[in-house]
Structure formats: structure tokens, C-alpha cells
Amino acid sequence: MLVSHSPPNHMRAVDLIRKKRDSGEHSRDEIDYLISAYTRDEIPDYQMAAWLMAAWLRGLSRAELASLTEAMLHSGEVVDHSYLPAKKVDKHSTGGVGDKTSLILAPIVAAGGLAVPMISGRGLGHTGGTLDKLEAIPGFNTSLTLADFKRVLRECGMALIGQTAEIAPADKKSTLFATPPPRSKTSA
């Protein structure tokens, strides 16, 4: 799991929520504590939701954003593709209706000699995510092991998988960070 820094034992989520609510800036250790404690189920969902709301309303500094990104990156396994001699590229977006770009762009780029390792998402609101679309094809498997993902990538120049138990685990924790809530369909 996480953490590159050992957070002090005296930290409490409620204090960090107050600090951000009051426009304070978190240290790297505080961010590391929030993410590592949350992924260990030591911070309940409602407290993390309160912190996220405070962070959204008060904003995060560049240092906080960098610390949060790094803490989330290291909360699971980091996949290393240094075994591939080709340059590695990825295309990411917020998705949307149709979401056709990945399906066309990845093979074109791979045919040009670049490696395209892609980890994609599911159900983005009312449209299916890239994985949902691909899984509609009979026999298409997006649930590869990391070893199979690397093998396909080495053989084909591109591979696409969804989250795994090791990478962005598919539980309530990852969805709190990754998926925006559905917007209300009522108008004001």
C-alpha cells in the first residue's frame, strides 16, 4: 500500500477536515495520512467526503495536489513498463457520449511503433465507459491479469484493461475518488 512518509500517530481526520475547511494548507504527511488511513478503513466514508467537500470549496495548492496525486498513485501497485523498448504513450479523457477516441486512436498509435498501455474506466454517467463498450463484444476480455496485460502489450503494442485488485481496486474507496456523482435530471 501507501506511504512514502510515516505520518505521526496523533493525526485525526476531523482536525484535517477543519484545517481545510478553514483554508489551511496540508503538509505531505497530512495528505499521506488521509489517503493511507482511508484505504485501510481507518477513516469512514463520511469523513473523507467531508474532507473532499472542503478541498473542493477551499481548493488545493500545487503542493497539496502533487502530494495527493502521489499518495493516490502509491495507494496501489504501480505498473512498470520499462521492459518495453518503445516509447509509451496514453490518451485519457473525461469520456462522454460515444467515447470513440480510445477505440480508434490506440491501434493507430500502436501501428506507428509506440506502446499504448491503457487502464480504462466504466460507466461514466448515462453513457457506458470504454470498458463497457468493449465488453459488449462477445469474447472481448478486459479482466486480464497484470502478467497477461503485459504479454498482450508486448505482442500487440497496445492493451486495455480495467481496474484490478492491485490497481485502483474496484471498491467503494476508488469510486469515491474516481467517479463523479450523477447529475440531477430536474431543472431549476
C-alpha positions in Angstrom: 0.0 0.0 0.0 1.0 3.6 0.7 3.1 5.6 2.1 6.5 7.1 1.3 6.4 9.0 4.6 5.3 7.7 8.0 2.6 10.0 9.3 2.6 10.8 13.0 0.2 8.7 15.1 -1.5 11.8 16.6 -3.3 12.9 13.3 -7.1 12.8 13.2 -9.2 13.2 10.1 -11.6 15.6 11.9 -8.7 18.0 12.5 -7.6 17.8 8.9 -11.2 18.4 7.7 -11.3 21.6 9.9 -7.9 22.7 8.7 -9.0 22.5 5.0 -12.4 24.0 5.8 -10.6 27.0 7.3 -8.4 27.4 4.2 -5.3 25.8 5.8 -2.7 24.1 3.6 -1.9 20.4 4.3 1.6 19.0 4.6 2.7 16.0 2.6 2.5 13.9 5.8 -1.1 15.0 6.3 -2.1 14.1 2.8 -0.3 10.8 3.1 -2.2 10.1 6.4 -5.6 10.9 4.8 -5.1 8.5 1.9 -3.3 5.7 3.7 -5.7 5.7 6.7 -8.7 5.9 4.3 -7.5 2.9 2.2 -7.0 1.0 5.5 -10.6 1.7 6.5 -9.4 3.8 9.4 -11.3 6.9 8.2 -15.0 6.4 7.4 -16.6 7.5 4.1 -18.5 10.4 5.7 -15.2 12.0 7.0 -13.4 11.6 3.7 -16.5 13.0 1.9 -16.4 16.0 4.2 -12.7 16.5 3.5 -13.3 16.2 -0.2 -16.0 18.8 0.0 -13.7 21.2 2.0 -10.9 20.6 -0.6 -13.4 21.3 -3.4 -14.7 24.5 -1.8 -11.4 25.9 -0.5 -9.1 24.5 -3.2 -5.8 22.7 -3.0 -2.4 24.3 -3.5 0.0 22.9 -6.1 2.0 21.2 -3.3 -1.2 19.6 -2.0 -2.3 18.5 -5.4 1.2 16.9 -6.0 1.0 15.2 -2.6 -2.5 13.9 -3.2 -1.6 12.6 -6.7 1.5 10.9 -5.3 -0.4 9.4 -2.3 -3.1 8.1 -4.6 -0.6 6.7 -7.1 1.2 4.7 -4.4 -2.0 3.5 -2.7 -1.9 0.5 -5.0 0.6 -1.2 -7.3 2.4 1.0 -9.7 2.8 -0.8 -13.1 6.3 -0.5 -14.6 6.6 -0.7 -18.4 10.3 -0.2 -18.6 10.7 -3.7 -20.1 9.2 -2.3 -23.4 11.8 -0.7 -25.7 9.2 1.5 -27.4 8.1 4.9 -26.2 5.0 4.6 -24.0 2.0 6.9 -24.5 -1.5 7.1 -23.2 -4.7 9.0 -24.1 -7.1 9.9 -21.3 -10.2 11.9 -21.3 -13.4 12.5 -19.3 -15.3 10.3 -21.7 -18.7 11.4 -23.0 -21.4 10.3 -25.4 -19.8 8.0 -27.9 -16.4 7.8 -26.3 -14.9 6.5 -29.5 -11.5 8.1 -29.5 -9.6 5.4 -27.5 -11.0 2.6 -29.7 -9.6 4.3 -32.8 -6.5 6.1 -31.6 -4.8 3.3 -29.6 -4.4 0.9 -32.6 -3.3 3.7 -34.9 -0.6 4.8 -32.5 0.5 1.2 -31.8 0.8 0.6 -35.6 3.2 3.6 -35.6 5.5 1.8 -33.2 4.6 3.3 -29.9 3.4 1.2 -26.9 -0.1 2.1 -25.6 -0.8 0.6 -22.2 -4.3 1.7 -21.2 -6.2 1.3 -18.0 -9.7 2.4 -18.6 -12.9 3.1 -16.6 -16.5 2.1 -16.5 -19.9 3.7 -16.6 -19.4 7.4 -16.8 -22.9 8.7 -16.1 -25.6 7.9 -18.6 -23.1 6.5 -21.2 -21.0 3.4 -20.8 -17.3 3.8 -20.3 -14.8 2.4 -22.8 -14.7 -0.9 -20.9 -18.5 -1.3 -21.0 -18.4 -0.8 -24.8 -15.6 -3.3 -25.3 -17.3 -5.9 -23.1 -20.3 -5.7 -25.3 -18.2 -7.5 -27.9 -18.7 -11.3 -27.4 -15.4 -12.8 -26.1 -13.6 -9.5 -25.5 -11.8 -9.7 -22.1 -10.9 -6.6 -20.2 -10.2 -8.5 -17.0 -6.7 -9.6 -17.7 -4.1 -10.3 -15.0 -1.2 -7.9 -14.9 1.0 -10.6 -16.5 -1.4 -11.1 -19.4 -1.8 -7.3 -19.8 2.0 -7.0 -20.2 2.1 -10.0 -22.6 -0.6 -8.5 -24.8 1.1 -5.2 -24.7 4.4 -6.7 -25.7 2.8 -8.7 -28.5 0.4 -6.2 -29.9 1.8 -2.8 -28.9 -1.4 -1.9 -27.1 -3.5 -3.4 -24.3 -6.5 -2.2 -22.4 -7.7 -3.4 -19.0 -9.9 -2.1 -16.2 -9.0 -1.7 -12.6 -7.7 -4.8 -10.8 -7.5 -5.8 -7.1 -3.9 -4.3 -7.2 -4.5 -1.2 -9.4 -7.3 1.1 -8.4 -9.3 -1.6 -6.5 -12.9 -1.7 -7.6 -14.4 -1.0 -4.2 -16.2 2.0 -2.6 -12.9 3.7 -1.9 -11.8 4.0 -5.5 -15.2 5.1 -6.7 -15.3 7.9 -4.2 -12.2 9.4 -5.9 -12.8 8.4 -9.5 -16.5 8.7 -10.4 -18.5 12.0 -10.1 -22.0 11.6 -8.8 -24.8 11.5 -11.4 -26.3 15.0 -12.0 -29.9 15.6 -11.2 -32.2 15.4 -14.3 -34.5 18.1 -12.9 -34.1 21.6 -14.0 -34.2 24.7 -11.8 
